[in-house]
């Protein structure tokens, strides 16, 4: 008899949980839009997060890739959907604070959309080919200064923090480096390894496999604290360049028209999924630093500060899209 009562209670609880998920977001599948091609870091994270969210809410979470136009195509698709919590975006903070500085968006990235939650942080690291003669940051700067006007730095795209950091280092250290822009990290890193370009500020996600493989040498990390993956590499602040701070968030973005009750349920759902062992391990696997937050006002304030900082850099160095 007690077993039957237990089974009835368990089934009732399961039914209540299912009813709660339907009440929270409706019965149709959720759309998790990724403004990037399949197979990349954002896509991988989105699929694992979506898998965990689907388990938690009891219905499908479909990952939809909408690359192009600096992320605006994916964000626009989200904004065209009903603000009911069923269509959200997974992306890095650069789509709101960085790309809009040189790419005109069909919406206001600081008013029409809001960060719902952050999952992790991602910094950039200064690297050269492992065969480069300079063994540490001081000797690297000395060598580049000795070849003033003849050395170069790569970026994974004009108008990104990869270019910002190179320009600031060149300016502050008096190096007169020549910028060479690429369409993504892989071709830029290929030329770094081949010796066609001297240095690069690259994302941790793409550089770490080559650093671990002994092909790249890291010199500095652009966060305010050392990276968990490179604990022996100093930060740019430690090295005397406190304005070389580029460490953004990766997370979930939604419409600013989301009702408060829907936002609260999204906070709870994403927070639970993001803290699961499955998602946490995947964030580490791809080279991100897990840091979950559902403090939307704080994330909005941070994004606005980043946007203003980036706008000043773009203006100072006359940066334009190719």
Buried (B, 14 or more C-beta within 10 A) or exposed (E): EEEEEEEEEEEEEEEEEEEEBEEBBBEEBBBBBBBBEEEBBBBBBBBBBBBBBBEBBEBEBEBBBBBEBBBBBBBBBBBEBEBBBBBBBBBBBBBBBBBBBBBEBEBEBBEBBBBBBBBBBBBBBBBBBBEBEBEBBEEBBEBBEEEEEEBBBBBBBBBBBBBBBBBBBBBBBEBBBBBBBBEEBEEBBEBBBEEEBBBBBBBBBBBBEBBEEEBBBBBBBBBEEBBEBBEEBBBBBBBEBEBBBBBBBBBBBBBBEBEEEBBBBBBEBBBBBBEBEEBBEBBBEBBBBBBBBBEBEEBBEBBBEBBEBBBEBBEEBEBEEE
